[in-house]
């Protein structure tokens, strides 16, 4: 392994081959941000300081601001397997803890529908390394939320079809429990959407530095290497703020805004291969003005780095800079006519539409010069 190990937290720890595969590998295009550097230094500095240990991180910012990318980068820096759980409104305690399922006899299994057989066989053939949600996602090709719903259907079906016979049960941990017990870096996405207070209470308890989780089969303690990275989108009018008790468990928070113009351009060059710095400078200015205008007018969409990447890439591929502005950026922010007018006015007031049109002419000229 040739990864930079400056921030490794437990260099002597032995991981399985499967766990090593879960440590994020930084692509060549990865650029270290100030946030990544700051968090890595803080966690490393405090790692063996008892009550001063930093192991719960909050990254709060708009969609596309690089929260998940940063969480993965921390996995690489610390040498910890990365995994994630995406929260949803109807999560219940089984999504936090896991589920106990019966071991169904082969005779009863054969009487089930083919789709049900696929589910049960996938569960029984698992080696216990995966969570039940992950098993269902892989077997059925469904989302995490759909897998959680499917798990509830399985539990109900199993309860209704025991036929009075003696049943053997097996416990399947959740992804949270797996990470918590094995000492992984877990990204918890959008816990502010959870409605059930009991679920939030269980999550709050687990995130204590000396916390534990009560499973149906045992009580498990927090692994000393476990790191929770909570990622949430910045609150807009009408959205639920992050639970205060959960926020209180956090030892370090980063407000994830757009990076500086220079860093934005550097990242897009690395990501897309498009090297026209003058054009990228205009695109970056447009992204920043749209982001500022959307916030000021309570427009719910976001102009972020993700939009910048795809817009620059489209232009590099020959698309019209002005036309692709709408398809790659503005329509992602909003398709409301009045809100679009506000965004267009802001760009015109800063002379950016004119600059974009001039850049398009220059690109066309350069393209004609390079044609045989």
C-alpha positions as CSV (number, residue, x, y, z in Angstrom):
1,X,0.0,0.0,0.0
2,X,1.3,3.4,-1.0
3,X,-1.3,5.7,0.5
4,X,-0.2,8.6,2.6
5,X,-0.5,7.5,6.2
6,X,0.2,10.7,8.1
7,X,-3.3,10.6,9.7
8,X,-3.8,6.9,10.2
9,X,-5.4,6.4,13.6
10,X,-4.6,2.8,14.3
11,X,-1.7,1.9,12.0
12,X,-1.2,-1.5,13.8
13,X,-4.8,-2.6,13.3
14,X,-5.4,-5.7,11.1
15,X,-8.2,-5.4,8.6
16,X,-9.7,-8.2,6.5
17,X,-9.3,-8.1,2.8
18,X,-13.0,-7.1,2.5
19,X,-12.5,-4.3,5.0
20,X,-9.5,-3.0,3.1
21,X,-11.6,-2.8,0.0
22,X,-14.0,-0.4,1.9
23,X,-11.2,2.2,2.5
24,X,-11.8,4.9,-0.1
25,X,-9.0,5.3,-2.7
26,X,-8.5,8.9,-3.6
27,X,-8.6,9.4,-7.4
28,X,-5.7,11.4,-9.0
29,X,-8.2,14.3,-9.5
30,X,-8.8,14.6,-5.8
31,X,-7.8,18.0,-4.4
32,X,-7.3,18.3,-0.6
33,X,-9.6,21.0,0.8
34,X,-9.0,23.2,3.8
35,X,-11.9,21.4,5.5
36,X,-10.3,18.0,4.9
37,X,-6.9,19.2,6.2
38,X,-8.4,20.8,9.3
39,X,-10.6,17.8,10.3
40,X,-7.8,15.3,9.8
41,X,-5.4,17.3,12.0
42,X,-8.0,17.8,14.7
43,X,-9.0,14.2,14.9
44,X,-5.4,13.0,14.8
45,X,-4.4,15.5,17.5
46,X,-7.2,14.5,19.9
47,X,-7.5,10.8,19.1
48,X,-5.9,9.5,22.3
49,X,-7.1,12.3,24.7
50,X,-10.0,10.5,26.4
51,X,-12.9,12.9,26.8
52,X,-11.4,15.3,24.4
53,X,-11.5,12.8,21.6
54,X,-13.1,14.0,18.4
55,X,-15.1,11.2,16.7
56,X,-18.4,12.7,15.6
57,X,-18.2,15.2,12.8
58,X,-21.0,17.4,11.2
59,X,-20.8,18.6,7.6
60,X,-23.6,21.0,6.8
61,X,-24.0,22.6,3.4
62,X,-25.9,22.6,0.1
63,X,-26.2,19.6,-2.1
64,X,-23.1,19.3,-4.3
65,X,-20.9,21.1,-1.8
66,X,-18.6,18.1,-1.4
67,X,-19.9,16.6,1.9
68,X,-19.8,12.9,0.8
69,X,-16.5,13.4,-1.0
70,X,-15.0,14.8,2.2
71,X,-16.4,11.9,4.3
72,X,-14.8,9.5,1.8
73,X,-11.5,11.4,1.9
74,X,-11.4,11.1,5.7
75,X,-11.8,7.3,5.3
76,X,-8.7,7.3,3.1
77,X,-6.8,9.6,5.5
78,X,-7.6,7.6,8.6
79,X,-7.3,4.2,7.1
80,X,-10.8,3.3,8.1
81,X,-13.4,1.3,6.0
82,X,-16.1,3.7,4.7
83,X,-19.8,3.0,4.7
84,X,-22.9,5.1,4.8
85,X,-26.6,5.1,5.7
86,X,-29.1,7.4,4.1
87,X,-31.9,8.4,6.5
88,X,-35.5,8.7,5.5
89,X,-38.6,10.0,7.2
90,X,-40.2,6.7,8.2
91,X,-37.1,5.0,9.7
92,X,-37.8,2.9,12.8
93,X,-35.6,1.3,15.3
94,X,-35.1,-1.8,13.2
95,X,-33.3,0.4,10.6
96,X,-31.0,1.6,13.4
97,X,-30.5,-1.8,15.1
98,X,-31.3,-4.5,12.6
99,X,-33.8,-7.4,12.6
100,X,-34.2,-10.9,13.9
101,X,-35.5,-13.2,11.2
102,X,-36.6,-16.8,11.3
103,X,-34.7,-19.5,9.5
104,X,-37.3,-21.0,7.2
105,X,-37.3,-24.7,6.3
106,X,-36.5,-25.6,2.7
107,X,-40.0,-27.1,2.3
108,X,-41.6,-23.8,3.2
109,X,-39.2,-21.9,1.2
110,X,-40.1,-23.9,-2.0
111,X,-43.8,-22.9,-1.5
112,X,-43.0,-19.2,-1.7
113,X,-43.1,-16.9,-4.7
114,X,-39.9,-16.8,-6.7
115,X,-39.2,-13.2,-5.6
116,X,-39.6,-14.1,-2.0
117,X,-37.3,-17.1,-2.4
118,X,-34.7,-14.8,-3.9
119,X,-34.8,-12.6,-0.8
120,X,-34.6,-15.4,1.7
121,X,-31.9,-17.3,-0.1
122,X,-29.8,-14.1,-0.3
123,X,-30.2,-13.6,3.4
124,X,-29.2,-17.2,4.3
125,X,-26.2,-17.2,1.9
126,X,-24.8,-14.1,3.4
127,X,-21.7,-14.4,5.6
128,X,-22.8,-11.9,8.2
129,X,-20.4,-9.2,6.9
130,X,-23.2,-7.3,5.1
131,X,-26.1,-5.7,6.8
132,X,-29.6,-6.9,6.0
133,X,-30.4,-3.7,4.1
134,X,-27.3,-4.1,2.0
135,X,-28.1,-7.8,1.2
136,X,-31.6,-6.8,0.0
137,X,-30.2,-3.9,-2.1
138,X,-27.7,-6.2,-3.8
139,X,-30.2,-9.1,-4.3
140,X,-33.1,-7.0,-5.6
141,X,-31.3,-4.0,-7.1
142,X,-33.3,-1.5,-5.0
143,X,-32.6,1.6,-3.0
144,X,-31.9,1.7,0.7
145,X,-35.4,3.0,1.5
146,X,-37.0,0.3,-0.6
147,X,-34.8,-2.3,1.1
148,X,-36.0,-1.0,4.6
149,X,-39.6,-1.3,3.5
150,X,-39.0,-4.8,2.1
151,X,-37.4,-5.8,5.4
152,X,-40.6,-4.8,7.2
153,X,-42.7,-6.8,4.8
154,X,-40.4,-9.9,5.4
155,X,-40.8,-9.5,9.2
156,X,-44.6,-9.3,8.9
157,X,-44.7,-12.3,6.5
158,X,-42.4,-14.4,8.8
159,X,-44.6,-13.6,11.8
160,X,-47.7,-14.7,10.0
161,X,-46.3,-18.0,8.6
162,X,-44.7,-19.9,11.5
163,X,-47.5,-22.5,11.5
164,X,-47.0,-23.1,15.2
165,X,-43.7,-24.9,14.5
166,X,-40.5,-24.4,16.6
167,X,-38.5,-21.7,14.8
168,X,-34.8,-20.9,14.8
169,X,-33.9,-17.2,14.5
170,X,-30.9,-15.3,13.2
171,X,-30.0,-11.7,13.9
172,X,-29.1,-9.4,11.0
173,X,-27.4,-6.2,12.1
174,X,-28.1,-2.8,10.5
175,X,-25.4,-1.0,8.6
176,X,-25.1,1.4,11.6
177,X,-24.5,-1.5,14.0
178,X,-21.9,-3.1,11.6
179,X,-19.9,0.1,11.4
180,X,-20.3,0.8,15.1
181,X,-19.2,-2.6,16.2
182,X,-16.3,-3.0,13.7
183,X,-14.9,0.5,13.9
184,X,-15.6,1.9,10.5
185,X,-16.1,5.5,9.3
186,X,-19.9,5.8,8.9
187,X,-21.5,8.7,6.9
188,X,-25.0,9.3,8.3
189,X,-26.8,11.2,5.6
190,X,-29.7,13.5,6.4
191,X,-30.7,12.4,9.9
192,X,-32.8,15.6,10.2
193,X,-35.6,13.9,8.1
194,X,-36.2,11.2,10.7
195,X,-39.7,11.7,12.3
196,X,-39.7,9.0,15.0
197,X,-38.3,10.4,18.3
198,X,-37.4,6.9,19.5
199,X,-35.1,6.5,16.5
200,X,-33.4,9.8,17.2
201,X,-33.0,8.8,20.8
202,X,-31.3,5.5,19.8
203,X,-29.0,7.4,17.5
204,X,-28.2,10.0,20.1
205,X,-27.3,7.3,22.6
206,X,-25.1,5.5,20.1
207,X,-23.1,8.6,19.3
208,X,-21.9,9.1,22.9
209,X,-18.1,8.6,23.0
210,X,-18.6,5.8,25.5
211,X,-22.0,4.9,24.0
212,X,-23.6,1.5,23.4
213,X,-26.5,0.0,21.4
214,X,-28.9,-2.5,23.0
215,X,-29.5,-5.3,20.5
216,X,-32.0,-8.1,20.9
217,X,-29.1,-10.5,21.4
218,X,-26.6,-8.4,23.3
219,X,-25.3,-5.0,24.2
220,X,-22.5,-3.7,22.0
221,X,-20.1,-1.0,22.8
222,X,-18.8,1.7,20.5
223,X,-15.6,0.5,18.8
224,X,-12.7,2.9,19.7
225,X,-12.0,3.5,16.0
226,X,-15.7,4.3,15.0
227,X,-16.1,7.7,13.5
228,X,-19.5,9.2,12.6
229,X,-19.7,11.8,9.9
230,X,-23.1,13.4,9.8
231,X,-23.9,15.1,6.5
232,X,-27.0,17.4,6.2
233,X,-28.2,19.9,3.6
234,X,-28.4,23.4,4.8
235,X,-31.9,24.2,6.1
236,X,-34.3,26.1,4.0
237,X,-37.7,27.5,5.0
238,X,-40.0,24.7,5.9
239,X,-37.3,22.0,6.5
240,X,-36.7,20.5,9.9
241,X,-33.5,21.6,11.6
242,X,-31.0,19.0,12.9
243,X,-32.1,17.5,16.3
244,X,-30.4,19.6,19.0
245,X,-29.4,16.5,21.1
246,X,-27.8,15.0,18.0
247,X,-26.0,18.3,17.2
248,X,-24.7,18.3,20.8
249,X,-23.0,14.9,20.3
250,X,-20.8,16.5,17.6
251,X,-17.3,17.6,18.5
252,X,-16.4,19.3,15.2
253,X,-18.6,21.0,12.5
254,X,-17.8,22.4,9.1
255,X,-20.0,24.8,7.1
256,X,-19.6,23.6,3.6
257,X,-19.9,26.5,1.2
258,X,-18.5,26.8,-2.3
259,X,-14.7,26.9,-2.3
260,X,-12.7,29.9,-3.5
261,X,-12.8,30.7,-7.2
262,X,-9.3,29.4,-7.7
263,X,-10.0,26.1,-6.0
264,X,-13.2,25.7,-8.1
265,X,-11.3,26.2,-11.3
266,X,-8.5,23.8,-10.2
267,X,-11.0,21.1,-9.3
268,X,-12.9,21.4,-12.6
269,X,-9.7,21.3,-14.6
270,X,-8.7,18.1,-12.8
271,X,-12.1,16.5,-13.1
272,X,-13.0,17.3,-16.7
273,X,-9.7,18.0,-18.4
274,X,-11.0,21.3,-19.7
275,X,-8.1,23.8,-19.4
276,X,-9.4,27.2,-20.6
277,X,-8.9,29.2,-17.5
278,X,-10.5,32.3,-18.8
279,X,-13.7,30.6,-19.7
280,X,-13.7,28.6,-16.4
281,X,-13.3,31.9,-14.5
282,X,-16.5,33.2,-16.1
283,X,-18.3,30.0,-15.3
284,X,-17.2,30.1,-11.7
285,X,-18.4,33.7,-11.4
286,X,-21.8,32.6,-12.7
287,X,-22.0,29.7,-10.3
288,X,-21.2,31.9,-7.4
289,X,-23.7,34.7,-8.3
290,X,-26.4,32.1,-8.9
291,X,-25.7,30.5,-5.5
292,X,-25.8,33.9,-3.8
293,X,-29.0,34.9,-5.6
294,X,-30.8,31.6,-4.9
295,X,-30.0,32.0,-1.2
296,X,-31.1,35.6,-1.0
297,X,-34.4,34.9,-2.6
298,X,-35.2,31.6,-0.8
299,X,-35.0,29.6,-4.0
300,X,-34.6,26.0,-2.9
301,X,-32.4,24.7,-5.6
302,X,-28.6,24.8,-5.5
303,X,-25.8,26.0,-7.8
304,X,-22.8,24.0,-6.6
305,X,-19.7,22.2,-7.7
306,X,-21.6,19.3,-9.2
307,X,-23.4,21.7,-11.6
308,X,-20.0,23.4,-12.4
309,X,-18.4,20.0,-13.2
310,X,-21.2,19.0,-15.6
311,X,-21.5,22.4,-17.2
312,X,-17.8,22.7,-17.9
313,X,-17.7,19.2,-19.2
314,X,-20.6,19.9,-21.6
315,X,-18.8,23.0,-23.0
316,X,-15.6,21.0,-23.3
317,X,-17.6,18.5,-25.4
318,X,-18.8,21.2,-27.8
319,X,-22.1,22.3,-26.2
320,X,-23.2,26.0,-26.3
321,X,-22.0,27.7,-23.1
322,X,-25.2,29.8,-22.8
323,X,-27.7,27.0,-23.7
324,X,-26.0,24.5,-21.4
325,X,-26.1,27.0,-18.6
326,X,-29.9,26.3,-18.4
327,X,-29.7,22.6,-18.7
328,X,-26.8,22.0,-16.4
329,X,-27.2,24.8,-13.8
330,X,-30.3,27.0,-13.9
331,X,-33.0,24.3,-14.3
332,X,-31.3,22.3,-11.5
333,X,-31.9,25.3,-9.3
334,X,-35.5,26.0,-10.4
335,X,-37.9,25.7,-13.4
336,X,-40.2,28.4,-12.0
337,X,-40.4,31.2,-14.6
338,X,-40.4,34.0,-12.0
339,X,-37.4,32.6,-10.1
340,X,-35.5,32.1,-13.4
341,X,-36.1,35.8,-14.2
342,X,-34.5,36.7,-10.8
343,X,-31.4,34.6,-11.6
344,X,-31.1,36.0,-15.1
345,X,-31.4,39.6,-13.8
346,X,-28.6,38.9,-11.3
347,X,-26.3,37.6,-14.1
348,X,-27.1,40.5,-16.4
349,X,-26.5,43.0,-13.6
350,X,-23.0,41.6,-13.2
351,X,-22.4,41.6,-16.9
352,X,-22.0,37.8,-16.8
353,X,-24.3,36.9,-19.7
354,X,-22.4,39.2,-22.0
355,X,-19.1,37.7,-20.7
356,X,-20.5,34.2,-21.4
357,X,-21.5,35.2,-24.9
358,X,-18.0,36.6,-25.6
359,X,-16.4,33.4,-24.2
360,X,-18.6,31.4,-26.5
361,X,-17.4,33.4,-29.5
362,X,-13.8,32.8,-28.5
363,X,-14.4,29.1,-28.0
364,X,-15.9,28.9,-31.5
365,X,-12.9,30.7,-33.0
366,X,-10.5,28.4,-31.3
367,X,-12.5,25.4,-32.4
368,X,-12.3,26.6,-36.0
369,X,-8.6,27.2,-35.8
370,X,-8.0,23.6,-34.6
371,X,-10.1,22.1,-37.4
372,X,-8.2,20.5,-40.3
